[in-house]
Amino acid sequence: MAIVNQSVTNQPQPWIFLLWRGLRTPKLTIGVLVVLSVVVAWGLFVPQQLDNAPRLNAVLWRSSLPQLIQPWGEFLFSMGLAQVFQNLWFWFPVGLLFINSLVALADYSPGVWQRWQSPSPSIEWQHPLAIRSTETVTIQKDMDWNILKTTLAEHGLTVSENHEQADMLTVAKRAWAWLAISIIYVGLIILPVAFLGSYYYLEVDQITLSPADKQFNTLLDGQLELLSTNDTGEQGVTVYTSGQAEVEQTLDWSLYRPQFLNQVLVTVAAFDPVLTINVFDSSDKPVRLLPFQENLDPSERLNLPLGDSSQSLYFRIVSEGLTFQITPSREGEYNVQVLREGETTPFVNEAIQNNVPLSVDQLSVHVAMNHQAKILAYYDPFAILYLVSFVLTITGIVVLLFRSPLQFWFIMEQQDSYQWLHGAMEQFGKGEGSGLLNELLPLFASESQDKLT
C-alpha cells in the first residue's frame, strides 16, 4: 500500500507548450527575483549617473566608487553599470518577471478558481505545483459513505452533503488557500507596473540645508529651516512650514531614518561639518563675505565645508580689502590670519575659541562649528503599489507555509465480488495530507472492518 507521488506527465510536446511551461515555473520566478534584487542593490548603494544629469566619463565615475571596486571602474562603466536603472540590466529582469507572473496567473488561476468554488472539484486536473498521492484498499461490499464520513469527522474533516456523489466523495481542507499561488503572482505582477510608473513619475531632489538658513522646496511645497544639530552630527532639529497652511512643524531627524513629510519620503543622507562665519561692522550690521570656493555664493553668513579637519578655509571682505584664512588647530579652537590687500604679511594672527568673537579693524568676526544637512526627498505616486505588492506576496507565502490547502477524493469501485476504495490527496509540498491519507485508508481494509462495525 505504498503512496505514489504523481507529477505532471512529461510527454513530448510542441515547443510552444515547452516555452509556456518554462515561463510559468517558480524556478524562473525565484531566479529573476534574485537577479533583480542584486541589480536594485547595486543601483541603490553604488553611485549612479542620473538620466537628466551631465554625463560623467569613466574616470570621474570610477573616482566616486568604493575603493574596493575602483580598479574595475572603467570596465563596469563600459558594461552600463553606471546607469543600471536606464538599461537592460534592470529592465530585462523586470520584463521577464512581468511575463512570468502573467503566464503563471493564466495557467494556474482557472483550475484554482474551480478548486475553490466547486463543491466537487474534478480529479482530472492537478495543480502543476502540487503533489498528488494515491492509496487503494480492498473493502467489504456493504460499506457506505457514512462510515467514511464519520471517520473523516474524527480527524477534523467535515463533509457537506453536496460534496457527495454516487461513487465519489470529495473533502477539502482550507480550499480557499489554493488561491495562495495566484495571490503571490498578483503581487509580483504589480511590481513591474510600479517600477514602470516610478521610472516616469518619480521625483528626486537633494536639499542642502545650512544652519539657520530658510529654504523653500518645491517638491515639499514648504520651507525648511535647520535649527540645530548635536555635536556628533548624527541628529538635528528642523522646522518645516507648509506652503499652503503656513503651519510650522518641528522635526527631529536622525541619519538614514526616513519619514514622510507632506506625502514626500525624506531622509538625511549626511550631516557634514561646516564652519559658520558671520562678520558685523561697528553698527552690528552684517558684512557681505566672498568665499574662495567656486561652488559657494557671496553671503552675509558663510557655511564653509570642512573636508579635512586641518584644511585652511578662505574668504574675503571686498569692501574692507581684507582676506581671512581660518585653520582649525584643535577641537573648538581656530587660527585666524588676516591679510590687507596689497600686503604680504598678515597683520592678525591669533587663536580664537569656538563662538568667541574676534575684533579686526572695528569688525566683529564670529566663527562656530556647525553641521549642514544633506536631505534626499522622494515623491512617487506609485509608491503604494510597492506596499500592495509586498503585502500580497508575503500573504501568499505565509498561507502556503502555514495554512496550506488539502484536497481529498475517495472513490468506490466494485467489480464482481470485490469492492475497492481509492483515495487521492493533493497538497503543496510535504504536509499533513500524505500521512493522513496513509492513516485513513488502511482503516477501511477488509481485515479492519470489524474494528469499525
PERAJO-V142724 format. One record per residue. N is the residue number from 0. PSI is psi as a letter, one per 20 degrees, with the letter a starting at -180 (999 if undefined). NEAR is the number of other C-alpha atoms within 8 Angstrom. Layout:
BEGIN
N PSI NEAR
N PSI NEAR
END
This chain:
BEGIN
0 l 5
1 q 4
2 p 9
3 p 8
4 o 8
5 q 7
6 r 8
7 p 6
8 q 4
9 m 4
10 q 4
11 p 4
12 q 6
13 q 6
14 h 6
15 h 6
16 h 8
17 h 9
18 g 8
19 g 9
20 h 8
21 h 8
22 h 11
23 i 12
24 p 10
25 h 6
26 h 6
27 g 11
28 g 11
29 g 8
30 g 8
31 g 11
32 h 10
33 g 8
34 g 9
35 h 11
36 g 8
37 g 8
38 g 11
39 g 9
40 g 8
41 g 8
42 h 12
43 h 7
44 i 6
45 p 8
46 p 10
47 q 9
48 o 9
49 q 6
50 h 6
51 j 4
52 r 6
53 q 4
54 p 5
55 q 7
56 r 6
57 h 10
58 g 8
59 g 8
60 h 13
61 h 11
62 h 7
63 i 7
64 q 11
65 q 7
66 h 6
67 h 5
68 j 8
69 h 10
70 h 7
71 j 7
72 g 13
73 h 10
74 g 7
75 h 10
76 g 12
77 h 8
78 j 6
79 j 10
80 j 10
81 i 10
82 l 12
83 h 13
84 i 8
85 j 8
86 a 9
87 i 8
88 h 11
89 g 13
90 h 10
91 g 8
92 h 13
93 g 11
94 h 9
95 h 9
96 h 14
97 g 11
98 g 9
99 g 13
100 h 14
101 g 10
102 g 11
103 g 14
104 g 11
105 h 8
106 g 8
107 h 12
108 g 11
109 g 8
110 h 9
111 g 11
112 g 9
113 h 9
114 h 11
115 g 10
116 h 6
117 p 7
118 h 7
119 m 8
120 q 8
121 q 6
122 i 6
123 h 4
124 p 6
125 p 9
126 p 8
127 h 7
128 j 5
129 q 11
130 p 12
131 p 13
132 q 12
133 q 11
134 q 14
135 p 10
136 q 12
137 p 11
138 r 13
139 q 10
140 h 8
141 j 4
142 p 7
143 r 6
144 h 7
145 h 6
146 g 9
147 g 8
148 h 10
149 g 8
150 h 9
151 h 11
152 h 10
153 h 7
154 j 6
155 j 6
156 o 10
157 p 8
158 p 11
159 r 6
160 h 5
161 j 7
162 j 11
163 p 11
164 r 7
165 g 4
166 j 7
167 q 10
168 p 11
169 p 14
170 p 11
171 q 10
172 p 8
173 l 10
174 h 11
175 h 7
176 i 11
177 h 12
178 i 11
179 g 12
180 g 11
181 h 12
182 g 12
183 g 14
184 h 13
185 g 13
186 g 14
187 h 13
188 h 13
189 h 12
190 g 11
191 h 12
192 g 8
193 g 12
194 g 9
195 g 8
196 g 10
197 h 12
198 h 7
199 h 6
200 i 8
201 p 11
202 p 8
203 p 8
204 q 8
205 p 8
206 p 9
207 o 8
208 o 14
209 q 10
210 p 13
211 j 8
212 p 8
213 p 9
214 p 8
215 p 8
216 p 9
217 h 6
218 g 9
219 i 9
220 l 11
221 r 12
222 p 13
223 q 13
224 p 13
225 o 16
226 g 10
227 r 9
228 q 11
229 r 8
230 h 4
231 i 5
232 k 11
233 i 9
234 q 12
235 q 13
236 p 12
237 q 13
238 p 12
239 p 12
240 o 11
241 p 11
242 h 8
243 g 6
244 i 5
245 l 7
246 p 6
247 q 8
248 p 7
249 p 8
250 p 8
251 o 8
252 p 10
253 q 9
254 p 11
255 j 7
256 o 8
257 q 8
258 q 7
259 p 8
260 o 8
261 l 6
262 j 6
263 p 12
264 p 11
265 q 12
266 q 12
267 o 15
268 h 10
269 q 8
270 n 13
271 p 11
272 p 12
273 q 12
274 o 13
275 p 14
276 p 12
277 p 12
278 p 14
279 q 12
280 a 11
281 h 8
282 j 5
283 k 6
284 p 7
285 q 9
286 q 10
287 p 10
288 q 14
289 o 11
290 q 12
291 h 8
292 p 5
293 h 6
294 j 4
295 q 7
296 q 7
297 q 9
298 r 8
299 i 10
300 p 10
301 q 12
302 n 10
303 p 9
304 p 8
305 n 10
306 f 6
307 p 5
308 h 6
309 j 7
310 p 9
311 q 8
312 q 8
313 q 10
314 r 11
315 q 12
316 n 12
317 h 8
318 h 4
319 i 5
320 k 9
321 p 11
322 p 12
323 p 11
324 p 11
325 p 11
326 p 11
327 p 13
328 g 8
329 r 6
330 p 5
331 j 8
332 q 11
333 q 13
334 p 12
335 p 13
336 p 12
337 p 12
338 p 13
339 q 11
340 p 7
341 i 4
342 r 7
343 i 6
344 p 5
345 p 10
346 i 8
347 p 9
348 n 9
349 q 7
350 p 8
351 q 11
352 r 8
353 p 10
354 j 7
355 o 8
356 q 9
357 p 9
358 p 8
359 o 8
360 l 4
361 j 7
362 q 11
363 o 12
364 p 12
365 p 12
366 p 12
367 q 9
368 p 10
369 a 10
370 q 12
371 q 13
372 p 14
373 o 13
374 p 13
375 p 12
376 p 13
377 p 11
378 p 11
379 o 10
380 i 8
381 j 9
382 h 9
383 h 7
384 h 10
385 g 11
386 g 8
387 g 10
388 g 14
389 g 9
390 g 9
391 g 12
392 g 14
393 h 9
394 g 11
395 g 13
396 g 11
397 g 9
398 g 11
399 h 13
400 h 7
401 i 6
402 l 9
403 q 13
404 q 14
405 p 12
406 p 12
407 q 11
408 p 13
409 p 11
410 p 10
411 p 10
412 p 9
413 p 9
414 o 6
415 c 4
416 j 6
417 q 10
418 p 12
419 q 11
420 o 13
421 p 13
422 p 13
423 p 12
424 p 14
425 p 13
426 r 14
427 p 11
428 a 6
429 n 8
430 b 8
431 i 6
432 g 11
433 g 11
434 h 7
435 g 8
436 g 12
437 h 10
438 h 8
439 g 9
440 h 13
441 h 9
442 h 9
443 j 12
444 q 12
445 g 8
446 i 5
447 i 10
448 h 12
449 h 6
450 h 5
451 h 8
452 999 4
END
